[in-house]
Amino acid sequence: MAKRFLDLLLAAALFPLAVVVLAVAALAVRLDSPGPVFFRQERVGRGRRPFGLVKIRTMAIGTPNVASHEVGTASITRTGAFLRRTKIDELPQIFSVLSGDMSFVGPRPCLPSQTELIRERDARGVYAALPGITGPAQVAGVDMSRPVELAEIDARYVRERTLVGDIRLIVRTALGGGAGDAVR
């Protein structure tokens, strides 16, 4: 209950600023490359239930729908590189937090096609938690290209999570902790 309350409080506090930043980012994406500003991608959530994750588009139209570490840097637009570096591309996920599909902190949701990661997480009970916008693995620089290590970090988080720990991870993320998913 306390985690959900923190999620709703933080989402409500960030919402007005997020709308303004999203409007500016949307304009920049629109001016930089053709195609939609936002994209929706199916991800694996709590209980292995699929949900739609919305992000600002940072890659060129026609980029395959695969994990970031399987895509070359040439696919990232100029604006997209900035949005990814500053994590602004993640802002639409505040709506997923408000709807209850995500939390601010938790294991990052993977694609249904990432079967090895799903298997490793399933074996460790990671799907008992809501996925998060950020988590300890992201702050540590461990991305989905290392499924066993990532699943172990996620499982430790699920077992040992605390509100104070979540607040620390949010602050570390806001201060630039973690590089996000690797891109070849």
N, C-alpha and C positions, 0 to 999 in steps of 0.2 A: 504494500500500500504506500509506504513512504517513497519507494522508488518511482512509482507511478505519479505520486504527487509532485516529486521533484521534476519529473519529465514534463508534466503539464505546466508547472510554474515557470520552468525555463523556456518552454515553447511559447507560452503567452508573453513572457518578457522579451523574447527575441523576435517575435512575429512582426511588429511594426518595422524594425530595422531590416529584417529579412526581406520584407516586401520591397523596400526601397532598393536594397542591394540587388535583389533578383531583377527588378525593372532595369537597372543600369546594365547588369550582366546580360540580360536578354537583348538589349539594344546592341551591345558589343558583339554578341554571338551572331545576331542578324546581319550586322555590317561586315563581319569577318568572313562568313561562309554561308552558302545557300543551304536551305533546309530548315527544319523545325528547331526551335530553341530548346525544347525539352524532349527527353526521350524516356520511355517507360520500358522497364526490363523485368521479367519475372525472376524472382529470387526465392530462396528457401528460408522460411521463417520458423518461428517457434512450433515445435511439434512436427517439423518438416512440412508445414503447410505453406504452399506457394502464395506469394503476394506480389503486387506490382510496385516496384521501386521507381520513383521518378527522380531524375537528375537533370542538370543542365547539360546539353550536348557539348562535349569537348573534342569530339572526333569528327572527321569528315564523313559525309554521307557515303554509304556503301561499305563502311568498315564492318567486318564480320561481328556477329553477336557472340563474342567469346570473352573470357576473362582478360583483364587489362594486361597481365603479364604475357599473354599470347598475341598481343598486337604490337606492331612496330611504332616507333616514335613518329614516323612520317605521317601516320594517321591523325595525329593530334594537331588541331588548328592552332594558330598563333594565340588567339584569345583563349582557347582551351588549355594551353600550357599554363597561362597565368591563373585561370580558374582552378585548375587542378592543384597548382603549387600553393594557392591561398585557401584551398578547400571550399571555395565559394560554390563549386559545382555540386556540393553536398547539401546546400541549403534547402532545396525542395523536400528533403527528407523530414523536415520539421512537420510537414503535413502527415507523414507516416507515423510520427511520434504522436501527434494529436489523435489520429485514428486508432491508435493502439497496436499497429502492426510492428512498430519499432520502439526502441528506447534510445536515449542519447548515448548510453554506454552499454555495450554488449558485444558478442561476436559479430563481426561484419557478415551480412548475408551473402551467400554465394549463389552462383547460377545453378540451376538444376543439372546442367551438363558436367559440373565439377564433382563427378561421382566418387573419386578417391577422397576428396575432402569431406563429402557428405558421409561416407562410410567411416572415416576416422572420427568425425564429430559425433556420429550416431553411437559409436562404440564407447565414447567417453561421456555421454549424457549431455552434450552441449545444447541439444535442441530443447532442453527444458527451459531455456531462457529466451527472452525476446532478443532479436538481433539489434545491434546498435549502430549509430552513426560513427562512433569511434569505439575503440576498445584497447586493451593492454597490448595486444599484438601489433596494432597499427602504430601506437606510440613507440613501441620497441623496434619498428621497422621490419616486422615479419609479415609478409604478404601471402596471398593464396598460392603462390608458386611453390611454397614449402608446406604442403598439407599436413604432414604428421606433426611438425613443430607448431604450426598454427593451431591445430586441434588440441594439442597439449596445453598451450597457453590459454586457449578459450575455455577448456575444461577447468583449469586452475581458477580462472576468473569466476566461472559459474559456481564452483564450490566455495570460494572465499570472498565473494563480492560483499561490499559494504557501501553505505551511502557516502561515507568520507572518501573511500577509494574511488567511487564514481566521480565525485567532485574533483578529486585530484586529476583524474584522467581527462575530464572536461577542460580543466585549466591547462594541463600540459598540451592538449590538442590545440586549444585556442592560442597558445604561445608558440605554435609551430612544431610541436612534437610529432614525429612520424612523417614519413614521406608519401604515404598512400601506397596504392598498388603499383608495383614495378611495371614498366613498359619497356619492351626490348628496344 
